[in-house]
Amino acid sequence: MAVAASGGSSAPSADGTTRGQTFPELLACSNAIVEGTLKDVRPVSNGRVRVTMSVDRWLKPKSGLDTATFALADPAVRDAEEAYGRGDHVLMVIPSNHDQIATTFPFQGQEIPATRDRIIRALPGVAAADCPTAFR
Protein backbone atom coordinates (compact mmCIF):
# COMPACT_ATOMS: atom_id res chain seq x y z
CA MET A 1 0.00 0.00 0.00
CA ALA A 2 1.28 3.50 -0.74
CA VAL A 3 2.40 5.82 2.02
CA ALA A 4 1.24 9.40 2.38
CA ALA A 5 3.42 11.88 0.62
CA SER A 6 1.92 15.11 1.74
CA GLY A 7 2.59 17.72 4.34
CA GLY A 8 -0.94 19.03 4.68
CA SER A 9 -3.37 20.80 2.47
CA SER A 10 -0.61 21.71 0.04
CA ALA A 11 0.83 19.17 -2.36
CA PRO A 12 4.47 18.05 -2.15
CA SER A 13 6.89 19.46 -4.68
CA ALA A 14 9.61 17.54 -6.49
CA ASP A 15 12.21 18.44 -3.83
CA GLY A 16 10.12 17.03 -0.97
CA THR A 17 8.83 20.31 0.39
CA THR A 18 5.23 21.37 0.48
CA ARG A 19 4.11 24.08 -1.93
CA GLY A 20 3.94 27.25 0.10
CA GLN A 21 6.24 25.80 2.76
CA THR A 22 10.02 25.46 2.61
CA PHE A 23 11.88 22.40 3.91
CA PRO A 24 13.10 24.29 7.03
CA GLU A 25 9.53 25.49 7.64
CA LEU A 26 8.29 21.89 7.33
CA LEU A 27 10.75 20.90 10.06
CA ALA A 28 9.95 23.94 12.23
CA CYS A 29 6.21 23.18 11.99
CA SER A 30 6.65 19.61 13.27
CA ASN A 31 6.12 18.16 16.74
CA ALA A 32 8.13 15.04 15.96
CA ILE A 33 10.29 13.51 13.24
CA VAL A 34 10.71 9.74 13.47
CA GLU A 35 11.94 6.85 11.37
CA GLY A 36 10.57 3.36 11.78
CA THR A 37 8.07 0.73 10.75
CA LEU A 38 4.32 1.24 10.84
CA LYS A 39 3.04 -1.54 13.09
CA ASP A 40 -0.63 -0.60 13.27
CA VAL A 41 -2.94 1.81 11.46
CA ARG A 42 -6.50 2.25 12.74
CA PRO A 43 -9.21 4.71 11.78
CA VAL A 44 -10.29 6.77 14.78
CA SER A 45 -13.00 9.20 13.65
CA ASN A 46 -13.61 12.36 11.66
CA GLY A 47 -10.92 11.67 9.07
CA ARG A 48 -8.25 10.72 11.61
CA VAL A 49 -6.16 7.60 12.07
CA ARG A 50 -4.05 6.26 14.92
CA VAL A 51 -0.63 5.11 13.74
CA THR A 52 1.62 2.97 15.93
CA MET A 53 5.25 2.90 14.87
CA SER A 54 8.22 0.82 15.96
CA VAL A 55 10.78 3.65 16.09
CA ASP A 56 14.34 3.11 14.86
CA ARG A 57 15.40 6.78 15.12
CA TRP A 58 14.08 9.94 16.70
CA LEU A 59 15.26 13.10 14.94
CA LYS A 60 12.92 15.55 16.71
CA PRO A 61 13.01 15.34 19.65
CA LYS A 62 16.40 13.61 19.76
CA SER A 63 15.05 10.65 21.73
CA GLY A 64 11.80 8.94 22.64
CA LEU A 65 10.12 5.61 23.18
CA ASP A 66 10.84 2.55 21.04
CA THR A 67 7.14 2.46 20.13
CA ALA A 68 5.20 5.65 19.43
CA THR A 69 1.55 6.23 18.64
CA PHE A 70 0.33 9.29 16.76
CA ALA A 71 -3.21 10.48 16.07
CA LEU A 72 -2.99 11.96 12.58
CA ALA A 73 -5.14 13.38 9.83
CA ASP A 74 -5.87 10.44 7.51
CA PRO A 75 -4.31 10.98 4.07
CA ALA A 76 -6.64 8.32 2.61
CA VAL A 77 -9.55 10.75 3.05
CA ARG A 78 -8.04 12.76 0.22
CA ASP A 79 -6.74 9.85 -1.85
CA ALA A 80 -6.86 6.10 -1.12
CA GLU A 81 -3.45 5.74 -2.82
CA GLU A 82 -1.93 7.78 0.01
CA ALA A 83 -3.13 5.53 2.85
CA TYR A 84 -0.59 4.50 5.47
CA GLY A 85 0.38 0.86 5.11
CA ARG A 86 1.10 -1.52 7.97
CA GLY A 87 4.68 -2.77 7.66
CA ASP A 88 5.94 0.23 5.68
CA HIS A 89 9.33 1.60 6.77
CA VAL A 90 9.06 5.39 6.73
CA LEU A 91 10.58 8.65 7.86
CA MET A 92 7.63 10.66 9.15
CA VAL A 93 7.38 14.38 9.92
CA ILE A 94 4.49 14.85 12.37
CA PRO A 95 2.95 18.34 11.95
CA SER A 96 2.17 20.50 14.98
CA ASN A 97 -1.12 21.43 13.28
CA HIS A 98 -3.29 18.35 13.88
CA ASP A 99 -5.39 19.10 10.79
CA GLN A 100 -2.43 18.70 8.45
CA ILE A 101 -1.33 15.35 7.06
CA ALA A 102 2.09 14.08 8.13
CA THR A 103 4.83 14.28 5.53
CA THR A 104 6.05 10.74 5.00
CA PHE A 105 9.17 9.69 3.13
CA PRO A 106 9.89 7.91 0.84
CA PHE A 107 7.93 9.59 -1.89
CA GLN A 108 8.62 10.69 -5.42
CA GLY A 109 11.74 8.51 -5.52
CA GLN A 110 13.34 10.01 -2.42
CA GLU A 111 15.33 7.61 -0.27
CA ILE A 112 15.19 7.69 3.53
CA PRO A 113 18.98 7.94 4.21
CA ALA A 114 19.41 11.02 2.01
CA THR A 115 16.32 12.67 3.47
CA ARG A 116 17.38 11.79 7.02
CA ASP A 117 20.81 13.35 6.40
CA ARG A 118 19.19 16.48 5.00
CA ILE A 119 16.94 16.74 8.07
CA ILE A 120 19.87 16.22 10.47
CA ARG A 121 21.83 18.99 8.72
CA ALA A 122 18.87 21.40 8.70
CA LEU A 123 17.46 20.88 12.23
CA PRO A 124 20.08 22.86 14.18
CA GLY A 125 19.18 26.00 12.21
CA VAL A 126 15.43 25.58 12.64
CA ALA A 127 13.33 27.06 15.45
CA ALA A 128 9.60 26.83 16.19
CA ALA A 129 9.43 30.56 15.44
CA ASP A 130 10.30 29.69 11.83
CA CYS A 131 6.90 28.03 11.38
CA PRO A 132 4.59 30.32 9.37
CA THR A 133 1.26 31.12 11.01
CA ALA A 134 -0.65 29.35 8.21
CA PHE A 135 0.95 26.02 9.20
CA ARG A 136 0.60 26.26 12.99
C-alpha positions as CSV (number, residue, x, y, z in Angstrom):
1,M,0.0,0.0,0.0
2,A,1.3,3.5,-0.7
3,V,2.4,5.8,2.0
4,A,1.2,9.4,2.4
5,A,3.4,11.9,0.6
6,S,1.9,15.1,1.7
7,G,2.6,17.7,4.3
8,G,-0.9,19.0,4.7
9,S,-3.4,20.8,2.5
10,S,-0.6,21.7,0.0
11,A,0.8,19.2,-2.4
12,P,4.5,18.1,-2.2
13,S,6.9,19.5,-4.7
14,A,9.6,17.5,-6.5
15,D,12.2,18.4,-3.8
16,G,10.1,17.0,-1.0
17,T,8.8,20.3,0.4
18,T,5.2,21.4,0.5
19,R,4.1,24.1,-1.9
20,G,3.9,27.3,0.1
21,Q,6.2,25.8,2.8
22,T,10.0,25.5,2.6
23,F,11.9,22.4,3.9
24,P,13.1,24.3,7.0
25,E,9.5,25.5,7.6
26,L,8.3,21.9,7.3
27,L,10.8,20.9,10.1
28,A,9.9,23.9,12.2
29,C,6.2,23.2,12.0
30,S,6.6,19.6,13.3
31,N,6.1,18.2,16.7
32,A,8.1,15.0,16.0
33,I,10.3,13.5,13.2
34,V,10.7,9.7,13.5
35,E,11.9,6.9,11.4
36,G,10.6,3.4,11.8
37,T,8.1,0.7,10.8
38,L,4.3,1.2,10.8
39,K,3.0,-1.5,13.1
40,D,-0.6,-0.6,13.3
41,V,-2.9,1.8,11.5
42,R,-6.5,2.2,12.7
43,P,-9.2,4.7,11.8
44,V,-10.3,6.8,14.8
45,S,-13.0,9.2,13.7
46,N,-13.6,12.4,11.7
47,G,-10.9,11.7,9.1
48,R,-8.3,10.7,11.6
49,V,-6.2,7.6,12.1
50,R,-4.0,6.3,14.9
51,V,-0.6,5.1,13.7
52,T,1.6,3.0,15.9
53,M,5.2,2.9,14.9
54,S,8.2,0.8,16.0
55,V,10.8,3.6,16.1
56,D,14.3,3.1,14.9
57,R,15.4,6.8,15.1
58,W,14.1,9.9,16.7
59,L,15.3,13.1,14.9
60,K,12.9,15.6,16.7
61,P,13.0,15.3,19.6
62,K,16.4,13.6,19.8
63,S,15.0,10.7,21.7
64,G,11.8,8.9,22.6
65,L,10.1,5.6,23.2
66,D,10.8,2.5,21.0
67,T,7.1,2.5,20.1
68,A,5.2,5.6,19.4
69,T,1.5,6.2,18.6
70,F,0.3,9.3,16.8
71,A,-3.2,10.5,16.1
72,L,-3.0,12.0,12.6
73,A,-5.1,13.4,9.8
74,D,-5.9,10.4,7.5
75,P,-4.3,11.0,4.1
76,A,-6.6,8.3,2.6
77,V,-9.6,10.8,3.1
78,R,-8.0,12.8,0.2
79,D,-6.7,9.8,-1.8
80,A,-6.9,6.1,-1.1
81,E,-3.5,5.7,-2.8
82,E,-1.9,7.8,0.0
83,A,-3.1,5.5,2.8
84,Y,-0.6,4.5,5.5
85,G,0.4,0.9,5.1
86,R,1.1,-1.5,8.0
87,G,4.7,-2.8,7.7
88,D,5.9,0.2,5.7
89,H,9.3,1.6,6.8
90,V,9.1,5.4,6.7
91,L,10.6,8.6,7.9
92,M,7.6,10.7,9.1
93,V,7.4,14.4,9.9
94,I,4.5,14.9,12.4
95,P,3.0,18.3,12.0
96,S,2.2,20.5,15.0
97,N,-1.1,21.4,13.3
98,H,-3.3,18.4,13.9
99,D,-5.4,19.1,10.8
100,Q,-2.4,18.7,8.4
101,I,-1.3,15.4,7.1
102,A,2.1,14.1,8.1
103,T,4.8,14.3,5.5
104,T,6.0,10.7,5.0
105,F,9.2,9.7,3.1
106,P,9.9,7.9,0.8
107,F,7.9,9.6,-1.9
108,Q,8.6,10.7,-5.4
109,G,11.7,8.5,-5.5
110,Q,13.3,10.0,-2.4
111,E,15.3,7.6,-0.3
112,I,15.2,7.7,3.5
113,P,19.0,7.9,4.2
114,A,19.4,11.0,2.0
115,T,16.3,12.7,3.5
116,R,17.4,11.8,7.0
117,D,20.8,13.3,6.4
118,R,19.2,16.5,5.0
119,I,16.9,16.7,8.1
120,I,19.9,16.2,10.5
121,R,21.8,19.0,8.7
122,A,18.9,21.4,8.7
123,L,17.5,20.9,12.2
124,P,20.1,22.9,14.2
125,G,19.2,26.0,12.2
126,V,15.4,25.6,12.6
127,A,13.3,27.1,15.5
128,A,9.6,26.8,16.2
129,A,9.4,30.6,15.4
130,D,10.3,29.7,11.8
131,C,6.9,28.0,11.4
132,P,4.6,30.3,9.4
133,T,1.3,31.1,11.0
134,A,-0.6,29.4,8.2
135,F,1.0,26.0,9.2
136,R,0.6,26.3,13.0
